[in-house]
Structures are given as C-alpha cells and as structure tokens.
C-alpha cells in the first residue's frame, strides 16, 4: 500500500498548533469550565488562542482563561459532543444586550416645559370647573 503524499491527502496537511493554547473559561460548580461557542452555521466548537493578546482582542480584557494543550482541550470537550476546536478565530461577536430603558429623573426635565405643563393643567382644571359649575 502506497503512502499518501501531502498533496493527495483529502485532509489539510497543516500541523496543529504547537505549544500551549489560551482557552477562555467561565466559573463553574467545580472550578473553571471551558467556554463553548457556535460556528457561523450553528455547530458547537471549543475556541483557543495562541497568545493572550489575541484572546483579549477577541473577547475583551475581563475574559478569564487557562493554558491547555490542544489534546487536553479536546479531551475536555469531546464528552460533551464537541469535536471541533477553533484556534485564533478572526471574528468573535459580543453578546448583544437589550438597551436599558432609562426613566427620566426630575432634574432631567426642562423647567420651562414643567412650567408650561403646570399652566396648561391649571387652565384645563379651571375650564372643567367652569363648565361643571355653570
């Protein structure tokens, strides 16, 4: 049986990343838990970065991380049904939060508008009383 040459192999010939990876984590019941993400088509994937700077650029400075090798990361995520590991993703979207509705404080109101409301309201009350009394 002939050995497959790199150009004939249906899989990419690029070796996996060498050295430790920086894996984003979140707090869990027994310590740190690797964060799992979704691919653009909806599949689950573990994400890792080759430098802490790349992790910070993609996920922010407050993102916690641990150093793991790729085989260790795969061993952690495979029991969860996650077989894909994405290294140094180019795009990482932040979660979108609904804008907070801000209720205006009394000091945010324009005093001229408040005065106009008082005058208008008083005129309406006087007009209603006049028609009611006769």
Buried (B, 14 or more C-beta within 10 A) or exposed (E): EEEEEEEEEEEEEEEEBEEBBBBBBEEEEEEBEBBBBEEEEEEBBBBBBBEEEBBBEBBEEEBEBBEBBBEBBBEBBEEEEBEBBBBBBEEBEEEEEEEEEEEEEEEEEEEEEEEEEEEEEEEEEEEEEEEEEE
